[in-house]
């Protein structure tokens, strides 16, 4: 893993706040920054749907499915038929 040097300019108030956070968290600046970045990244991911996080919809999953599956009753019926077919194997 390549390490990059990061320089951050902080005003006096922010420096004091950082020192307080570091003392409270009992960590160093690098670890604190890594954790903050990881938390923010996870928050960004939380806004995405499961399908987006998994790379999108499968291309051929529904290619032979009826076109009216947007209706709940039709989906329920199709699921029952599918489970019966699996059970009867």
N, C-alpha and C positions, 0 to 999 in steps of 0.2 A: 504494500500500500504506500503510495506516495504522500508524503507530508508536505503541506503548503504552509507558508508563513502568512499570518494574518495580522495586520496592524489596524487597530481601532482607536480613534481619537474620541475621548470622552470629556465632557465638562466636569467640573469639580463635584457637582451634585450627583451626577451619574456615577462617578468614581466612588463616592461614599456609599451609594446604593449598592454598587457591585461588591464593595468590601463587606457590607452587611450581609448580602446574599451568600457570599463565599464563606463567611464565618458561620452563618446559620446552617448551610448545607454541608459544611466541612469537606469542601472539595477545592480543586484548583480552577483557574480560569478556563483552561482548555476543556476539562471535563464538563464544566457548566455549559460552555458554548455547544459542545457536542450534544448534551442532553436537550438543550433548548431547541437546537436544530431538529433533532429527532422528534421531539414533541410537536413542533410546528408542522413537520412533514407528515406525521400521522394525522394531524388535524386536517391537512389538505386532502389526504387519502379518504378520510371519513366522509367528505362531501361527495365522493364518487360512489356510484352504485356498485353492487357486487359484480354485475356483468362487466362494467367498465374495468374494475380492478382485475378481473379474470381475463381480460383481453377481448371482450366483445361476445356477441352471440355466436354459437356454433353455426357454421355455414349450412350444413346439411341436416341439421336436427329435425326440422319440420318440413322437409321437402315433399314428403308424401302425406302430410297431415291435411285434414279438411280445412277449407279456407274460413270456416265460421267458428274457429276456436276462440275468438275474442269474447264470445258469450259464455258466461259461467256455466250454464246448464249444459252447453255443448262440450265444454272442457271436462266437466264432471262425467258426462256420459262416455267420452273417449277414454278417460282414465279407468272407469269401471270395465270397459271392454278390454283395455290393455291388461288390467290385472287379472281378469277372467282368463284371457288367453295364456298368461304366464302360469296361472294356477292349473289349467287344463293340460299343460305339457306333459 
